[in-house]
Amino acid sequence: MCSALSSSQGAATVTTSDLVGLRIKTVRRQRGLSQAQLAHPELSDSYVSLIESGKRTPTPAVLELLAQKLDCSLSYLVNGVTAEQMEDIELALGYARLALENGEVSEARTRFAELMANNNLTGLASLRQDTEFGLALATEACGDLAGAIAIFERLRDEDVSPDRRVEISIALCRLYMRSDRLTDAVEIGESVLFGVTRPTWSDLIVELGATLLGAYMYRGDLLRARQFAAELLNAADMLGTPRSMVAANWNAAAVAEVTGHGEEALGFAERALAIQSETGQPRNLARMRTAYASLMLKTRLSASVKEARQLLTRAEQELAQSSASLADRAACVSELARGELLDGNYEQALRYARTGVELLAETKAKSLGAELSLMLSRAYGGLGRPDEAAGEIDTVRRWMSSSPNSGRDAGTWYAAAETMEQIGDTDGAVEAYQRALACAGL
């Protein structure tokens, strides 16, 4: 096994050719060979000298020959790690990804962070970027939105592949939106989709467009959202891939719902859910069930409440076992609370809403926090506990008062106003209705 280079040697190198040449030189000296002895008979000693000085980049065939002559792994000469070390890194990365996929988000974050601290990863640009990308996703899943944003922003400044750059843009657009940085969310999406060179439609580009669509909607730019939703649907139909069709239809459903087209929204959501059920990843399928059930609760008669609750119960279990974020899980139990309220099951609604609050304890998801407090207020009101209901309405105000007026919050303010009326807070209801109108751009 070849020994690793010293830190002083690594600090003196700046290019791939320099690094490869330095490794060859180091191992040759460890073996007690001269340049001529290493070269003979296939190569010239001058050629070996040029390689070791970084002035020539050896071909793969020459690298393989030198690895054999030096009794050293090709992996070490190319990457600075032995084949065994490379296998250990890839295995550790696989375990971290599996933990994230299984919903063990804290463990995944720890595993990714430990791998990032592995010195052997330093010279492996692609694997290091994969590890850092995974760390960012795990950080987001743990509810640390600011930490995830910092990692993704750092990755975005690096030399990454075109697909990875789009994935980073999707993540940042999503995270900015969840952090109420709607201008940043729109800017990063539009910089890729509507830049100097407009990209060709692909699954990833449609997904970025779908995320940007959400930013338009929450910013209150509903006309642009409707227009862009139609464009995304056309692109997805042209591609014909399940991934693009799910992304386009799911977000078109959200736009249709917020613009008052309830039946159209259910149609889009049903199409997305059907495709996702056949091909989908568990976390996204669970999120889709949550979104669809939420639409059912908002747009259909009470006969559909039971079906919606069944979907949400299944989604809650799936989210808990996947890489879903705490906010995703909280959103699901918030809808479960809504379903129980519609059925008059106030105690159960209270339990679900409290669970959601606990899930959000380490996050700053203002709109969702306000929604959960609203569910708590209605549950307390239904149980004849007006003081506690009023206390939760005060919590809604605290959650929402610092938020800018955006289309995403109009429904929450309107629901808060209705609840305030029910508990006799007339002045508060008037103020909340005014905020709802402002959020809707009226």
QUITAMO-V856744 format. One record per residue. D_CENTER is the distance of its C-alpha to the mean C-alpha in Angstrom with 1 decimal. Layout:
# QUITAMO-V856744
D_CENTER
D_CENTER
This chain:
# QUITAMO-V856744
39.4
39.0
38.6
35.7
36.6
37.4
35.3
38.1
38.1
34.4
34.6
37.3
35.4
33.3
32.8
32.1
35.8
36.9
34.8
36.0
39.6
39.5
38.3
41.2
43.6
42.6
43.0
46.2
47.8
46.7
48.5
51.5
51.6
52.7
51.0
54.0
53.7
50.0
50.7
53.9
54.6
51.6
50.6
52.5
52.2
51.6
48.5
47.2
47.9
45.9
42.9
43.2
43.4
40.3
42.5
41.8
38.7
39.9
39.1
37.3
40.8
42.3
39.4
40.0
43.7
43.3
41.1
43.8
46.6
44.9
44.0
40.4
37.1
35.8
32.3
33.8
35.4
32.4
29.6
31.6
30.8
32.9
32.0
31.8
29.5
27.2
27.2
26.4
23.4
22.0
22.9
21.1
17.9
18.3
18.9
15.8
13.7
15.9
15.5
11.8
12.4
15.3
13.6
15.5
12.7
15.4
17.2
14.3
13.7
17.5
17.9
15.5
17.3
20.6
20.0
19.2
22.6
24.4
26.8
27.0
23.5
24.7
26.3
23.7
21.5
19.4
18.9
18.3
15.5
14.0
14.5
13.0
9.8
9.7
10.9
8.1
5.6
8.7
9.5
6.7
7.8
11.2
11.0
11.7
9.8
12.6
12.4
8.9
10.0
13.2
12.0
10.0
13.1
15.4
14.0
14.3
18.0
18.7
20.3
17.6
17.9
17.5
14.9
12.8
13.5
12.1
8.8
8.7
10.0
7.5
4.7
7.9
9.2
6.8
7.3
10.8
11.4
10.6
12.8
15.5
15.5
16.1
18.3
15.9
13.2
16.1
17.5
14.7
14.3
18.1
18.7
17.3
18.5
21.8
22.8
26.1
25.2
23.4
21.4
22.5
20.6
18.4
15.7
13.1
15.0
15.3
11.6
11.4
14.5
13.3
10.6
13.6
15.7
14.0
14.7
18.2
18.7
17.8
19.8
22.7
23.2
23.9
26.4
24.0
21.3
24.0
25.1
21.8
20.9
24.1
23.4
20.1
22.0
24.7
22.5
20.9
24.5
25.7
23.2
23.8
20.8
19.2
15.6
16.6
18.8
16.4
13.9
17.0
18.8
16.2
15.7
19.4
20.2
18.4
20.5
23.6
23.3
23.0
25.9
28.1
28.1
27.5
29.0
27.3
23.9
24.9
25.9
22.6
20.8
23.4
23.0
19.2
19.7
22.6
20.9
17.8
20.4
22.1
19.4
16.1
13.8
14.5
11.3
11.1
14.8
14.9
12.8
15.2
18.1
17.2
17.0
20.2
22.0
21.3
22.9
25.7
26.4
26.5
28.5
30.7
33.7
33.9
34.8
31.1
30.0
30.8
28.8
25.8
26.2
26.4
23.2
21.4
23.1
21.9
18.3
18.6
19.9
17.2
14.3
16.3
16.6
13.1
9.8
9.1
8.6
12.0
11.6
11.1
14.2
16.0
15.6
17.2
20.0
20.6
21.4
23.5
25.4
26.0
27.4
29.7
30.9
31.8
33.8
35.4
34.1
33.6
33.6
30.8
28.8
29.4
28.1
24.8
24.3
25.2
22.7
19.9
21.3
21.3
17.6
16.9
19.4
17.1
14.8
15.9
14.8
18.1
18.3
17.3
19.6
22.3
21.9
22.4
25.4
26.7
26.7
28.5
31.0
31.8
32.2
34.5
36.4
36.9
38.2
40.7
39.2
39.2
38.9
35.6
34.5
35.4
33.7
30.3
31.0
31.5
28.1
26.6
28.5
27.2
23.5
24.2
26.9
24.9
22.4
23.4
24.6
22.0
22.1
19.3
21.7
24.9
24.8
24.3
27.2
29.3
28.8
29.6
32.7
33.8
33.4
35.3
38.1
38.3
38.9
41.3
39.4
40.7
40.0
36.5
36.0
37.4
35.1
32.1
33.3
33.7
30.2
29.0
31.1
29.9
26.3
27.4
29.2
32.6
